[in-house]
Amino acid sequence: METEAPEFTLAEVLEMESLYKEKGEESLSEKCCQEVATKFSSSAHRIGKASIQCKQVESWFHEKHNRMAAKDTEHTSFKAFVSSLRNKASGSSSPATSGQVVPLTDTIRTPYKSKAERVAELSDLRYEALSAKDGAWFDVASFLNYRVLYSGEIEVRVRFSGFNHDEDEWVNMRRAVRERSIPLEPSECDKIKVGDPVLCYRANADHALYSDAHILEIERNIHDAEACSCMFLVRFDYDNTEAKVDLTQVCCRPT
């Protein structure tokens, strides 16, 4: 029976990210991948553990390269939406202006279901926005209108899914609006890798919110397609706190 390949550590992922940024397609060469595999396998923390194989490194770099290439062709609806607002802004006679944006949907939805349940029911939701009130991401039900600031930046007024008009907010189009994060099925847990950015559910006595985080470690367990028993150690971006969560609390960011 084949033994399962060891996971890359966060430090190794960051090193490969840096190498890809520096060398680009050159990092896909067998020579480069072998050098990286040898370096990782001979490091002190891998003494007594399974070594990293050249094929693993090569696979990582190819996946990274494909993801970067896909960014130029995917998510066209989001790019078109941003482009349409920019075109309206450039045609404005005043440095600061505003206008109505066609809502994505007029339906108000309950906030008391998990993100996975809401996504399953509301496949038309395509975007999420960052609330300035609590620093968390929420699904966008409607883009109500837009305005162009004197700086040239665009803000859109959003209605969050499951909330009424009292919770509407103006958010920066470039920094606080993005394509919706995607929850995974139990059979898809292998898509999450160490170092990946994720949207993670976090609950305590004061709040229950979805915040940006990164995967630090993964404890993979054998399970069926009905329920995932793997555990993920995450570090939240906004305060650097760490937590162990299961798959139901993690949503992947679109590549």
Helices and strands as residue ranges (DSSP letters): H 10-23, G 24-28, H 30-41, G 44-46, H 54-70, H 76-90, E 97-100, H 115-121, E 127-130, E 137-148, E 154-160, G 165-167, E 169-172, H 173-176, E 177-179, E 182-183, G 186-191, E 197-203, E 208-219, E 231-236, E 242-246, G 247-249, E 250-252
